[in-house]
């Protein structure tokens, strides 16, 4: 299944087709990253970090530059769209 998402960037419309599988994949990555913020030395933290960076690098476009702080140099708890686990 595909949905069309429209972004408005400075008066220019861009249409993107996103597969539902990709949306589910992103949500699973997002949820798996939540507990990572509580323990940066755990092996799961580094595997989640790698998975999230792989996901970011697989995107061909980030028109709003929303993931600009997704890098190994920044704590994942401070990444845009990720919330620390409680």
C-alpha positions as CSV (number, residue, x, y, z in Angstrom):
1,X,0.0,0.0,0.0
2,X,1.2,3.5,-0.8
3,X,0.1,6.8,0.5
4,X,1.0,10.2,-0.9
5,X,2.4,12.8,1.5
6,X,2.6,16.4,0.4
7,X,5.2,18.7,1.9
8,X,5.1,22.5,1.4
9,X,8.6,23.9,1.3
10,X,8.8,27.7,0.7
11,X,6.0,27.6,-1.8
12,X,7.2,24.5,-3.6
13,X,5.0,21.4,-3.4
14,X,6.8,18.0,-3.3
15,X,4.9,14.8,-3.4
16,X,6.4,11.6,-1.9
17,X,5.1,8.1,-1.9
18,X,5.9,6.3,1.2
19,X,5.3,2.6,1.6
20,X,3.4,1.6,4.7
21,X,6.2,-0.9,5.5
22,X,8.7,2.0,5.7
23,X,6.4,3.9,8.1
24,X,6.1,0.8,10.3
25,X,9.9,0.3,10.2
26,X,10.5,3.8,11.3
27,X,8.0,3.5,14.2
28,X,9.7,0.3,15.3
29,X,13.1,2.0,15.2
30,X,11.7,4.9,17.1
31,X,10.3,2.7,19.8
32,X,13.4,0.6,20.1
33,X,15.5,3.8,20.6
34,X,13.5,4.9,23.6
35,X,15.2,2.6,26.2
36,X,18.6,3.4,24.6
37,X,18.7,6.8,26.3
38,X,18.8,5.2,29.7
39,X,22.0,3.2,29.2
40,X,24.6,4.4,26.7
41,X,27.0,1.7,27.5
42,X,24.7,-1.2,26.7
43,X,25.1,-3.2,23.5
44,X,21.5,-2.5,22.5
45,X,22.3,1.3,22.6
46,X,24.9,0.9,19.9
47,X,22.8,-1.4,17.8
48,X,19.9,1.0,18.0
49,X,22.3,3.9,17.1
50,X,23.5,2.0,14.1
51,X,20.0,1.1,13.0
52,X,18.7,4.7,13.3
53,X,21.8,6.1,11.4
54,X,21.3,3.4,8.7
55,X,17.6,4.5,8.4
56,X,18.6,8.1,8.1
57,X,21.2,7.4,5.5
58,X,18.6,5.4,3.5
59,X,16.4,8.4,3.1
60,X,16.9,10.1,-0.3
61,X,15.4,13.4,0.9
62,X,15.0,15.3,4.2
63,X,13.4,18.5,2.9
64,X,12.9,20.1,6.3
65,X,16.4,19.0,7.5
66,X,14.6,17.4,10.5
67,X,17.3,14.8,11.1
68,X,20.2,17.1,11.0
69,X,21.3,16.3,14.6
70,X,21.1,12.5,14.0
71,X,24.8,11.8,14.2
72,X,27.1,9.7,16.4
73,X,28.5,13.0,17.8
74,X,25.1,13.8,19.4
75,X,23.5,11.9,22.3
76,X,20.4,10.0,20.9
77,X,18.3,11.5,23.7
78,X,18.8,14.9,22.1
79,X,17.9,13.7,18.5
80,X,14.9,15.3,16.9
81,X,11.8,13.1,17.1
82,X,13.3,10.8,19.7
83,X,12.2,10.9,23.4
84,X,14.3,9.4,26.2
85,X,13.0,6.3,27.9
86,X,11.7,6.8,31.4
